[in-house]
Amino acid sequence: MHSKKAEESAISLESVHQGEPFLQAGSVWRGRRILSVEDQEDNRQIVRDLLTATDYEVVEARNGKEAIIAASEEPPDLILMDIQLPIMSGYDATRCIKANPALRGIPIIAVTSYALSGEDVQARAAGCDDVVAKPYSPRHLLAKIRTFLP
């Protein structure tokens, strides 16, 4: 019995270590994981605060390369992809993610400052499923997310 209790304890610690919420028997966590790809800390904080307040789990990447790695290691339910990123653009990261058969079904919402200049067309051509222009209202961003994660 002692070893079984130790196993249960290890499972709980492992769950906490991986960032997963601790679940009691019979409880259901309905949160969804969103990968937020944004190089500006202020913008990451805004998205983090908005999404965690609405029970989404947020994983962050600061550039396109980190986005591809994060999506490959633990596929999210949705990706918010800034377009203007260091190292690798949001367009290139989106193309790489959508080229991977295991990841291509993940909806990607481009978050861009240039939606009025035709960037929305470029974002869709790269494989983004939708586009949100900066600055955006929190309500508008959540509505877009909920079209993909009802």
Residue pairs with C-beta under 8 A, 6 or more apart in sequence:
12 22
15 21
15 22
15 23
16 22
19 57
21 29
21 31
23 29
30 55
31 55
31 56
31 57
32 56
32 57
32 76
32 77
32 78
32 149
33 56
33 57
33 58
33 59
33 74
33 76
33 77
34 51
34 56
34 57
34 58
34 59
34 76
34 77
34 78
34 79
34 80
34 145
34 149
35 59
35 60
35 61
35 67
35 70
35 71
35 76
35 78
35 79
35 80
36 44
36 47
36 48
36 51
36 58
36 59
36 60
36 61
36 80
37 60
37 61
37 62
37 63
37 64
37 66
37 67
37 79
37 80
37 81
37 82
37 85
37 90
37 93
38 44
38 47
38 60
38 61
38 62
38 80
38 82
38 111
39 62
39 63
39 82
39 84
39 85
39 86
40 82
43 82
43 134
44 60
44 62
47 58
47 80
47 141
48 58
48 60
50 138
50 141
50 142
51 58
51 145
52 58
54 142
56 145
59 70
59 74
59 76
60 70
61 67
61 69
61 70
62 85
62 86
63 85
63 86
63 87
63 88
64 85
64 87
64 88
64 89
64 90
64 92
64 93
64 96
65 87
65 88
65 93
66 87
67 79
67 81
67 85
67 88
67 90
67 93
67 97
68 88
68 93
68 96
68 97
70 76
71 79
71 97
71 103
71 106
72 100
72 102
72 103
75 102
75 103
75 106
76 106
77 106
77 149
78 106
78 107
78 108
78 109
78 145
78 148
78 149
79 97
79 106
79 107
79 108
79 109
80 109
80 111
80 132
80 141
80 145
81 90
81 93
81 94
81 108
81 109
81 110
81 111
81 128
82 90
82 110
82 111
82 112
83 89
83 90
83 91
83 110
83 111
83 112
83 114
83 119
83 123
84 90
84 112
84 113
85 93
90 110
90 112
90 123
90 126
91 122
91 123
91 126
92 126
94 108
94 110
94 123
94 126
94 127
94 128
95 126
95 127
97 103
97 104
97 106
97 108
97 127
98 104
98 108
98 126
98 127
107 129
107 130
107 148
107 149
108 127
108 128
108 129
109 128
109 129
109 130
109 131
109 132
109 144
109 145
109 148
110 119
110 120
110 123
110 126
110 128
110 130
110 131
110 132
111 131
111 132
111 134
111 136
112 119
112 120
112 123
112 131
112 132
112 133
112 134
113 133
113 134
114 133
115 131
115 132
115 133
116 133
119 131
120 131
120 133
123 131
124 131
129 148
130 144
130 147
130 148
132 140
132 141
132 144
